[in-house]
Amino acid sequence: MPVRKVMYTTNAIESVNASFRKVMKKGSFPNEDAVFKIFYLRILEFYKKWDSHHLTNWAIIQNQLLIDERLVL
């Protein structure tokens, strides 16, 4: 079932959260802007890493997830 593959992306989400926690442990930050900057840089690294990944059968997944015609994917 294609939806199952999308549901397993929670592992990727947990990986991102763990990465953010790891960055936060590395030191103290002078202000919130410094934290946002380090998160932004980490997100750019993720974009480079995941740029080549794509979801196959997205149309099938979209139809399976569509439970209401008001829902826009």
PyMOL Python script that loads the backbone (N, CA, C, O; Angstrom):
from pymol import cmd

cmd.read_pdbstr("""\
ATOM      1  N   MET A   1       0.850  -1.178   0.000  1.00  0.00           N
ATOM      2  CA  MET A   1       0.000   0.000   0.000  1.00  0.00           C
ATOM      3  C   MET A   1       0.898   1.245   0.000  1.00  0.00           C
ATOM      4  O   MET A   1       1.731   1.400   0.893  1.00  0.00           O
ATOM      5  N   PRO A   2       0.740   2.117  -0.974  1.00  0.00           N
ATOM      6  CA  PRO A   2       1.599   3.308  -1.071  1.00  0.00           C
ATOM      7  C   PRO A   2       1.512   4.246   0.123  1.00  0.00           C
ATOM      8  O   PRO A   2       2.489   4.922   0.447  1.00  0.00           O
ATOM      9  N   VAL A   3       0.360   4.299   0.781  1.00  0.00           N
ATOM     10  CA  VAL A   3       0.220   5.198   1.927  1.00  0.00           C
ATOM     11  C   VAL A   3       1.149   4.773   3.052  1.00  0.00           C
ATOM     12  O   VAL A   3       1.678   5.619   3.773  1.00  0.00           O
ATOM     13  N   ARG A   4       1.347   3.491   3.205  1.00  0.00           N
ATOM     14  CA  ARG A   4       2.220   2.987   4.267  1.00  0.00           C
ATOM     15  C   ARG A   4       3.625   3.567   4.136  1.00  0.00           C
ATOM     16  O   ARG A   4       4.256   3.900   5.139  1.00  0.00           O
ATOM     17  N   LYS A   5       4.114   3.686   2.907  1.00  0.00           N
ATOM     18  CA  LYS A   5       5.441   4.239   2.691  1.00  0.00           C
ATOM     19  C   LYS A   5       5.520   5.690   3.155  1.00  0.00           C
ATOM     20  O   LYS A   5       6.533   6.113   3.712  1.00  0.00           O
ATOM     21  N   VAL A   6       4.467   6.440   2.930  1.00  0.00           N
ATOM     22  CA  VAL A   6       4.435   7.835   3.373  1.00  0.00           C
ATOM     23  C   VAL A   6       4.391   7.896   4.892  1.00  0.00           C
ATOM     24  O   VAL A   6       5.018   8.765   5.500  1.00  0.00           O
ATOM     25  N   MET A   7       3.658   6.985   5.503  1.00  0.00           N
ATOM     26  CA  MET A   7       3.545   6.986   6.958  1.00  0.00           C
ATOM     27  C   MET A   7       4.894   6.716   7.611  1.00  0.00           C
ATOM     28  O   MET A   7       5.144   7.200   8.715  1.00  0.00           O
ATOM     29  N   TYR A   8       5.750   5.974   6.974  1.00  0.00           N
ATOM     30  CA  TYR A   8       7.058   5.685   7.542  1.00  0.00           C
ATOM     31  C   TYR A   8       7.996   6.887   7.488  1.00  0.00           C
ATOM     32  O   TYR A   8       9.126   6.814   7.970  1.00  0.00           O
ATOM     33  N   THR A   9       7.543   7.974   6.915  1.00  0.00           N
ATOM     34  CA  THR A   9       8.368   9.174   6.907  1.00  0.00           C
ATOM     35  C   THR A   9       8.508   9.769   8.296  1.00  0.00           C
ATOM     36  O   THR A   9       9.294  10.693   8.503  1.00  0.00           O
ATOM     37  N   THR A  10       7.748   9.242   9.251  1.00  0.00           N
ATOM     38  CA  THR A  10       7.917   9.723  10.617  1.00  0.00           C
ATOM     39  C   THR A  10       9.326   9.447  11.104  1.00  0.00           C
ATOM     40  O   THR A  10       9.833  10.171  11.961  1.00  0.00           O
ATOM     41  N   ASN A  11       9.971   8.413  10.575  1.00  0.00           N
ATOM     42  CA  ASN A  11      11.370   8.169  10.920  1.00  0.00           C
ATOM     43  C   ASN A  11      12.240   9.335  10.468  1.00  0.00           C
ATOM     44  O   ASN A  11      13.165   9.738  11.174  1.00  0.00           O
ATOM     45  N   ALA A  12      11.945   9.869   9.303  1.00  0.00           N
ATOM     46  CA  ALA A  12      12.703  11.021   8.804  1.00  0.00           C
ATOM     47  C   ALA A  12      12.446  12.242   9.684  1.00  0.00           C
ATOM     48  O   ALA A  12      13.362  13.020   9.952  1.00  0.00           O
ATOM     49  N   ILE A  13      11.219  12.408  10.127  1.00  0.00           N
ATOM     50  CA  ILE A  13      10.891  13.533  10.999  1.00  0.00           C
ATOM     51  C   ILE A  13      11.642  13.411  12.318  1.00  0.00           C
ATOM     52  O   ILE A  13      12.191  14.390  12.821  1.00  0.00           O
ATOM     53  N   GLU A  14      11.662  12.208  12.871  1.00  0.00           N
ATOM     54  CA  GLU A  14      12.397  11.988  14.119  1.00  0.00           C
ATOM     55  C   GLU A  14      13.892  12.235  13.925  1.00  0.00           C
ATOM     56  O   GLU A  14      14.571  12.718  14.831  1.00  0.00           O
ATOM     57  N   SER A  15      14.393  11.906  12.754  1.00  0.00           N
ATOM     58  CA  SER A  15      15.801  12.154  12.449  1.00  0.00           C
ATOM     59  C   SER A  15      16.105  13.647  12.432  1.00  0.00           C
ATOM     60  O   SER A  15      17.141  14.084  12.932  1.00  0.00           O
ATOM     61  N   VAL A  16      15.203  14.416  11.858  1.00  0.00           N
ATOM     62  CA  VAL A  16      15.372  15.870  11.831  1.00  0.00           C
ATOM     63  C   VAL A  16      15.354  16.423  13.251  1.00  0.00           C
ATOM     64  O   VAL A  16      16.200  17.238  13.618  1.00  0.00           O
ATOM     65  N   ASN A  17      14.385  15.975  14.049  1.00  0.00           N
ATOM     66  CA  ASN A  17      14.306  16.446  15.431  1.00  0.00           C
ATOM     67  C   ASN A  17      15.563  16.097  16.212  1.00  0.00           C
ATOM     68  O   ASN A  17      16.067  16.920  16.977  1.00  0.00           O
ATOM     69  N   ALA A  18      16.073  14.889  16.026  1.00  0.00           N
ATOM     70  CA  ALA A  18      17.303  14.479  16.718  1.00  0.00           C
ATOM     71  C   ALA A  18      18.473  15.356  16.279  1.00  0.00           C
ATOM     72  O   ALA A  18      19.326  15.719  17.089  1.00  0.00           O
ATOM     73  N   SER A  19      18.506  15.693  14.995  1.00  0.00           N
ATOM     74  CA  SER A  19      19.569  16.547  14.486  1.00  0.00           C
ATOM     75  C   SER A  19      19.500  17.942  15.107  1.00  0.00           C
ATOM     76  O   SER A  19      20.527  18.525  15.454  1.00  0.00           O
ATOM     77  N   PHE A  20      18.290  18.469  15.242  1.00  0.00           N
ATOM     78  CA  PHE A  20      18.120  19.782  15.879  1.00  0.00           C
ATOM     79  C   PHE A  20      18.562  19.736  17.338  1.00  0.00           C
ATOM     80  O   PHE A  20      19.228  20.655  17.815  1.00  0.00           O
ATOM     81  N   ARG A  21      18.193  18.667  18.048  1.00  0.00           N
ATOM     82  CA  ARG A  21      18.608  18.546  19.445  1.00  0.00           C
ATOM     83  C   ARG A  21      20.126  18.465  19.560  1.00  0.00           C
ATOM     84  O   ARG A  21      20.720  19.036  20.474  1.00  0.00           O
ATOM     85  N   LYS A  22      20.746  17.753  18.625  1.00  0.00           N
ATOM     86  CA  LYS A  22      22.205  17.618  18.633  1.00  0.00           C
ATOM     87  C   LYS A  22      22.872  18.978  18.430  1.00  0.00           C
ATOM     88  O   LYS A  22      23.869  19.282  19.084  1.00  0.00           O
ATOM     89  N   VAL A  23      22.334  19.786  17.542  1.00  0.00           N
ATOM     90  CA  VAL A  23      22.883  21.119  17.284  1.00  0.00           C
ATOM     91  C   VAL A  23      22.734  22.000  18.526  1.00  0.00           C
ATOM     92  O   VAL A  23      23.631  22.773  18.861  1.00  0.00           O
ATOM     93  N   MET A  24      21.602  21.875  19.199  1.00  0.00           N
ATOM     94  CA  MET A  24      21.351  22.706  20.379  1.00  0.00           C
ATOM     95  C   MET A  24      22.295  22.348  21.536  1.00  0.00           C
ATOM     96  O   MET A  24      22.617  23.211  22.353  1.00  0.00           O
ATOM     97  N   LYS A  25      22.736  21.102  21.613  1.00  0.00           N
ATOM     98  CA  LYS A  25      23.618  20.677  22.699  1.00  0.00           C
ATOM     99  C   LYS A  25      25.043  21.199  22.530  1.00  0.00           C
ATOM    100  O   LYS A  25      25.820  21.192  23.485  1.00  0.00           O
ATOM    101  N   LYS A  26      25.387  21.643  21.345  1.00  0.00           N
ATOM    102  CA  LYS A  26      26.771  22.019  21.070  1.00  0.00           C
ATOM    103  C   LYS A  26      27.223  23.289  21.776  1.00  0.00           C
ATOM    104  O   LYS A  26      28.424  23.542  21.867  1.00  0.00           O
ATOM    105  N   GLY A  27      26.309  24.079  22.269  1.00  0.00           N
ATOM    106  CA  GLY A  27      26.744  25.282  22.958  1.00  0.00           C
ATOM    107  C   GLY A  27      25.622  26.230  23.264  1.00  0.00           C
ATOM    108  O   GLY A  27      24.452  25.950  23.002  1.00  0.00           O
ATOM    109  N   SER A  28      25.995  27.353  23.821  1.00  0.00           N
ATOM    110  CA  SER A  28      24.992  28.368  24.129  1.00  0.00           C
ATOM    111  C   SER A  28      24.929  29.366  22.978  1.00  0.00           C
ATOM    112  O   SER A  28      25.892  29.539  22.232  1.00  0.00           O
ATOM    113  N   PHE A  29      23.804  30.003  22.852  1.00  0.00           N
ATOM    114  CA  PHE A  29      23.591  30.946  21.769  1.00  0.00           C
ATOM    115  C   PHE A  29      23.273  32.312  22.364  1.00  0.00           C
ATOM    116  O   PHE A  29      22.536  32.400  23.346  1.00  0.00           O
ATOM    117  N   PRO A  30      23.814  33.371  21.789  1.00  0.00           N
ATOM    118  CA  PRO A  30      23.625  34.713  22.364  1.00  0.00           C
ATOM    119  C   PRO A  30      22.185  35.216  22.285  1.00  0.00           C
ATOM    120  O   PRO A  30      21.754  36.000  23.131  1.00  0.00           O
ATOM    121  N   ASN A  31      21.434  34.764  21.266  1.00  0.00           N
ATOM    122  CA  ASN A  31      20.050  35.215  21.115  1.00  0.00           C
ATOM    123  C   ASN A  31      19.269  34.229  20.257  1.00  0.00           C
ATOM    124  O   ASN A  31      19.828  33.254  19.755  1.00  0.00           O
ATOM    125  N   GLU A  32      17.983  34.485  20.092  1.00  0.00           N
ATOM    126  CA  GLU A  32      17.132  33.591  19.305  1.00  0.00           C
ATOM    127  C   GLU A  32      17.523  33.576  17.837  1.00  0.00           C
ATOM    128  O   GLU A  32      17.412  32.545  17.174  1.00  0.00           O
ATOM    129  N   ASP A  33      17.979  34.711  17.327  1.00  0.00           N
ATOM    130  CA  ASP A  33      18.375  34.758  15.918  1.00  0.00           C
ATOM    131  C   ASP A  33      19.497  33.771  15.614  1.00  0.00           C
ATOM    132  O   ASP A  33      19.530  33.178  14.535  1.00  0.00           O
ATOM    133  N   ALA A  34      20.409  33.595  16.555  1.00  0.00           N
ATOM    134  CA  ALA A  34      21.501  32.648  16.363  1.00  0.00           C
ATOM    135  C   ALA A  34      20.965  31.222  16.271  1.00  0.00           C
ATOM    136  O   ALA A  34      21.461  30.420  15.480  1.00  0.00           O
ATOM    137  N   VAL A  35      19.961  30.909  17.074  1.00  0.00           N
ATOM    138  CA  VAL A  35      19.346  29.574  17.029  1.00  0.00           C
ATOM    139  C   VAL A  35      18.640  29.376  15.699  1.00  0.00           C
ATOM    140  O   VAL A  35      18.792  28.333  15.062  1.00  0.00           O
ATOM    141  N   PHE A  36      17.864  30.377  15.274  1.00  0.00           N
ATOM    142  CA  PHE A  36      17.173  30.268  13.995  1.00  0.00           C
ATOM    143  C   PHE A  36      18.162  30.111  12.839  1.00  0.00           C
ATOM    144  O   PHE A  36      17.901  29.367  11.893  1.00  0.00           O
ATOM    145  N   LYS A  37      19.278  30.798  12.913  1.00  0.00           N
ATOM    146  CA  LYS A  37      20.279  30.703  11.854  1.00  0.00           C
ATOM    147  C   LYS A  37      20.864  29.298  11.788  1.00  0.00           C
ATOM    148  O   LYS A  37      21.039  28.753  10.698  1.00  0.00           O
ATOM    149  N   ILE A  38      21.170  28.706  12.943  1.00  0.00           N
ATOM    150  CA  ILE A  38      21.758  27.364  12.945  1.00  0.00           C
ATOM    151  C   ILE A  38      20.739  26.335  12.453  1.00  0.00           C
ATOM    152  O   ILE A  38      21.103  25.384  11.762  1.00  0.00           O
ATOM    153  N   PHE A  39      19.450  26.524  12.810  1.00  0.00           N
ATOM    154  CA  PHE A  39      18.400  25.634  12.301  1.00  0.00           C
ATOM    155  C   PHE A  39      18.261  25.788  10.791  1.00  0.00           C
ATOM    156  O   PHE A  39      18.111  24.801  10.069  1.00  0.00           O
ATOM    157  N   TYR A  40      18.311  27.025  10.321  1.00  0.00           N
ATOM    158  CA  TYR A  40      18.209  27.275   8.887  1.00  0.00           C
ATOM    159  C   TYR A  40      19.342  26.583   8.134  1.00  0.00           C
ATOM    160  O   TYR A  40      19.118  25.958   7.098  1.00  0.00           O
ATOM    161  N   LEU A  41      20.541  26.698   8.656  1.00  0.00           N
ATOM    162  CA  LEU A  41      21.680  26.052   8.001  1.00  0.00           C
ATOM    163  C   LEU A  41      21.535  24.538   8.011  1.00  0.00           C
ATOM    164  O   LEU A  41      21.897  23.876   7.038  1.00  0.00           O
ATOM    165  N   ARG A  42      21.009  23.979   9.102  1.00  0.00           N
ATOM    166  CA  ARG A  42      20.796  22.528   9.177  1.00  0.00           C
ATOM    167  C   ARG A  42      19.746  22.097   8.161  1.00  0.00           C
ATOM    168  O   ARG A  42      19.882  21.053   7.523  1.00  0.00           O
ATOM    169  N   ILE A  43      18.695  22.908   8.013  1.00  0.00           N
ATOM    170  CA  ILE A  43      17.646  22.586   7.040  1.00  0.00           C
ATOM    171  C   ILE A  43      18.203  22.619   5.623  1.00  0.00           C
ATOM    172  O   ILE A  43      17.825  21.789   4.796  1.00  0.00           O
ATOM    173  N   LEU A  44      19.089  23.556   5.328  1.00  0.00           N
ATOM    174  CA  LEU A  44      19.723  23.582   4.007  1.00  0.00           C
ATOM    175  C   LEU A  44      20.509  22.305   3.747  1.00  0.00           C
ATOM    176  O   LEU A  44      20.516  21.792   2.628  1.00  0.00           O
ATOM    177  N   GLU A  45      21.174  21.789   4.787  1.00  0.00           N
ATOM    178  CA  GLU A  45      21.892  20.526   4.644  1.00  0.00           C
ATOM    179  C   GLU A  45      20.925  19.390   4.326  1.00  0.00           C
ATOM    180  O   GLU A  45      21.225  18.524   3.504  1.00  0.00           O
ATOM    181  N   PHE A  46      19.760  19.397   4.981  1.00  0.00           N
ATOM    182  CA  PHE A  46      18.760  18.361   4.696  1.00  0.00           C
ATOM    183  C   PHE A  46      18.255  18.465   3.266  1.00  0.00           C
ATOM    184  O   PHE A  46      18.078  17.446   2.597  1.00  0.00           O
ATOM    185  N   TYR A  47      18.020  19.681   2.787  1.00  0.00           N
ATOM    186  CA  TYR A  47      17.564  19.852   1.407  1.00  0.00           C
ATOM    187  C   TYR A  47      18.577  19.269   0.431  1.00  0.00           C
ATOM    188  O   TYR A  47      18.195  18.605  -0.532  1.00  0.00           O
ATOM    189  N   LYS A  48      19.845  19.507   0.665  1.00  0.00           N
ATOM    190  CA  LYS A  48      20.878  18.947  -0.218  1.00  0.00           C
ATOM    191  C   LYS A  48      20.867  17.424  -0.165  1.00  0.00           C
ATOM    192  O   LYS A  48      21.033  16.755  -1.185  1.00  0.00           O
ATOM    193  N   LYS A  49      20.673  16.892   1.024  1.00  0.00           N
ATOM    194  CA  LYS A  49      20.691  15.434   1.215  1.00  0.00           C
ATOM    195  C   LYS A  49      19.477  14.781   0.559  1.00  0.00           C
ATOM    196  O   LYS A  49      19.604  13.726  -0.061  1.00  0.00           O
ATOM    197  N   TRP A  50      18.304  15.396   0.689  1.00  0.00           N
ATOM    198  CA  TRP A  50      17.073  14.772   0.233  1.00  0.00           C
ATOM    199  C   TRP A  50      16.606  15.272  -1.120  1.00  0.00           C
ATOM    200  O   TRP A  50      15.513  14.909  -1.554  1.00  0.00           O
ATOM    201  N   ASP A  51      17.380  16.076  -1.791  1.00  0.00           N
ATOM    202  CA  ASP A  51      16.962  16.644  -3.068  1.00  0.00           C
ATOM    203  C   ASP A  51      16.694  15.575  -4.123  1.00  0.00           C
ATOM    204  O   ASP A  51      15.814  15.740  -4.967  1.00  0.00           O
ATOM    205  N   SER A  52      17.441  14.498  -4.077  1.00  0.00           N
ATOM    206  CA  SER A  52      17.286  13.461  -5.097  1.00  0.00           C
ATOM    207  C   SER A  52      16.160  12.480  -4.779  1.00  0.00           C
ATOM    208  O   SER A  52      15.808  11.662  -5.628  1.00  0.00           O
ATOM    209  N   HIS A  53      15.594  12.542  -3.588  1.00  0.00           N
ATOM    210  CA  HIS A  53      14.517  11.632  -3.201  1.00  0.00           C
ATOM    211  C   HIS A  53      13.184  12.137  -3.730  1.00  0.00           C
ATOM    212  O   HIS A  53      12.932  13.341  -3.778  1.00  0.00           O
ATOM    213  N   HIS A  54      12.346  11.206  -4.121  1.00  0.00           N
ATOM    214  CA  HIS A  54      11.013  11.571  -4.566  1.00  0.00           C
ATOM    215  C   HIS A  54      10.047  10.446  -4.199  1.00  0.00           C
ATOM    216  O   HIS A  54      10.454   9.303  -3.994  1.00  0.00           O
ATOM    217  N   LEU A  55       8.784  10.783  -4.122  1.00  0.00           N
ATOM    218  CA  LEU A  55       7.755   9.802  -3.808  1.00  0.00           C
ATOM    219  C   LEU A  55       7.219   9.201  -5.095  1.00  0.00           C
ATOM    220  O   LEU A  55       6.780   9.918  -5.995  1.00  0.00           O
ATOM    221  N   THR A  56       7.258   7.893  -5.172  1.00  0.00           N
ATOM    222  CA  THR A  56       6.657   7.232  -6.321  1.00  0.00           C
ATOM    223  C   THR A  56       5.176   7.028  -6.034  1.00  0.00           C
ATOM    224  O   THR A  56       4.769   6.934  -4.876  1.00  0.00           O
ATOM    225  N   ASN A  57       4.394   6.962  -7.062  1.00  0.00           N
ATOM    226  CA  ASN A  57       2.947   6.736  -6.965  1.00  0.00           C
ATOM    227  C   ASN A  57       2.237   7.817  -6.155  1.00  0.00           C
ATOM    228  O   ASN A  57       1.286   7.514  -5.434  1.00  0.00           O
ATOM    229  N   TRP A  58       2.676   9.063  -6.257  1.00  0.00           N
ATOM    230  CA  TRP A  58       2.070  10.123  -5.466  1.00  0.00           C
ATOM    231  C   TRP A  58       0.582  10.279  -5.761  1.00  0.00           C
ATOM    232  O   TRP A  58      -0.187  10.576  -4.846  1.00  0.00           O
ATOM    233  N   ALA A  59       0.152  10.089  -7.002  1.00  0.00           N
ATOM    234  CA  ALA A  59      -1.270  10.223  -7.344  1.00  0.00           C
ATOM    235  C   ALA A  59      -2.109   9.198  -6.584  1.00  0.00           C
ATOM    236  O   ALA A  59      -3.196   9.515  -6.102  1.00  0.00           O
ATOM    237  N   ILE A  60      -1.609   7.983  -6.479  1.00  0.00           N
ATOM    238  CA  ILE A  60      -2.334   6.940  -5.732  1.00  0.00           C
ATOM    239  C   ILE A  60      -2.399   7.301  -4.255  1.00  0.00           C
ATOM    240  O   ILE A  60      -3.447   7.179  -3.621  1.00  0.00           O
ATOM    241  N   ILE A  61      -1.280   7.743  -3.719  1.00  0.00           N
ATOM    242  CA  ILE A  61      -1.235   8.127  -2.303  1.00  0.00           C
ATOM    243  C   ILE A  61      -2.193   9.277  -2.040  1.00  0.00           C
ATOM    244  O   ILE A  61      -2.926   9.268  -1.052  1.00  0.00           O
ATOM    245  N   GLN A  62      -2.187  10.261  -2.920  1.00  0.00           N
ATOM    246  CA  GLN A  62      -3.056  11.422  -2.755  1.00  0.00           C
ATOM    247  C   GLN A  62      -4.518  10.992  -2.735  1.00  0.00           C
ATOM    248  O   GLN A  62      -5.293  11.475  -1.910  1.00  0.00           O
ATOM    249  N   ASN A  63      -4.898  10.100  -3.625  1.00  0.00           N
ATOM    250  CA  ASN A  63      -6.282   9.628  -3.655  1.00  0.00           C
ATOM    251  C   ASN A  63      -6.640   8.855  -2.395  1.00  0.00           C
ATOM    252  O   ASN A  63      -7.765   8.963  -1.908  1.00  0.00           O
ATOM    253  N   GLN A  64      -5.708   8.079  -1.861  1.00  0.00           N
ATOM    254  CA  GLN A  64      -5.976   7.321  -0.643  1.00  0.00           C
ATOM    255  C   GLN A  64      -6.099   8.233   0.566  1.00  0.00           C
ATOM    256  O   GLN A  64      -6.865   7.941   1.484  1.00  0.00           O
ATOM    257  N   LEU A  65      -5.364   9.321   0.580  1.00  0.00           N
ATOM    258  CA  LEU A  65      -5.422  10.243   1.707  1.00  0.00           C
ATOM    259  C   LEU A  65      -6.582  11.224   1.618  1.00  0.00           C
ATOM    260  O   LEU A  65      -6.967  11.828   2.619  1.00  0.00           O
ATOM    261  N   LEU A  66      -7.134  11.381   0.433  1.00  0.00           N
ATOM    262  CA  LEU A  66      -8.200  12.354   0.228  1.00  0.00           C
ATOM    263  C   LEU A  66      -9.494  11.850   0.860  1.00  0.00           C
ATOM    264  O   LEU A  66     -10.138  10.945   0.330  1.00  0.00           O
ATOM    265  N   ILE A  67      -9.868  12.433   1.982  1.00  0.00           N
ATOM    266  CA  ILE A  67     -11.087  12.008   2.675  1.00  0.00           C
ATOM    267  C   ILE A  67     -12.184  13.051   2.570  1.00  0.00           C
ATOM    268  O   ILE A  67     -13.327  12.797   2.950  1.00  0.00           O
ATOM    269  N   ASP A  68     -11.850  14.198   2.066  1.00  0.00           N
ATOM    270  CA  ASP A  68     -12.814  15.289   1.964  1.00  0.00           C
ATOM    271  C   ASP A  68     -12.418  16.125   0.752  1.00  0.00           C
ATOM    272  O   ASP A  68     -11.242  16.434   0.563  1.00  0.00           O
ATOM    273  N   GLU A  69     -13.396  16.487  -0.063  1.00  0.00           N
ATOM    274  CA  GLU A  69     -13.066  17.271  -1.265  1.00  0.00           C
ATOM    275  C   GLU A  69     -12.532  18.652  -0.940  1.00  0.00           C
ATOM    276  O   GLU A  69     -11.967  19.310  -1.813  1.00  0.00           O
ATOM    277  N   ARG A  70     -12.696  19.110   0.300  1.00  0.00           N
ATOM    278  CA  ARG A  70     -12.137  20.410   0.710  1.00  0.00           C
ATOM    279  C   ARG A  70     -10.649  20.312   1.000  1.00  0.00           C
ATOM    280  O   ARG A  70      -9.955  21.327   1.037  1.00  0.00           O
ATOM    281  N   LEU A  71     -10.155  19.098   1.205  1.00  0.00           N
ATOM    282  CA  LEU A  71      -8.733  18.902   1.498  1.00  0.00           C
ATOM    283  C   LEU A  71      -7.927  19.092   0.234  1.00  0.00           C
ATOM    284  O   LEU A  71      -8.179  18.424  -0.770  1.00  0.00           O
ATOM    285  N   VAL A  72      -6.973  19.980   0.266  1.00  0.00           N
ATOM    286  CA  VAL A  72      -6.145  20.263  -0.899  1.00  0.00           C
ATOM    287  C   VAL A  72      -4.739  19.787  -0.597  1.00  0.00           C
ATOM    288  O   VAL A  72      -4.142  20.196   0.398  1.00  0.00           O
ATOM    289  N   LEU A  73      -4.207  18.926  -1.450  1.00  0.00           N
ATOM    290  CA  LEU A  73      -2.839  18.426  -1.277  1.00  0.00           C
ATOM    291  C   LEU A  73      -1.930  19.036  -2.302  1.00  0.00           C
ATOM    292  O   LEU A  73      -0.735  18.740  -2.322  1.00  0.00           O
TER     293      LEU A  73
END
""", "prot")
cmd.dss("prot")
cmd.show_as("cartoon", "prot")
cmd.util.cbc("prot")
cmd.orient("prot")
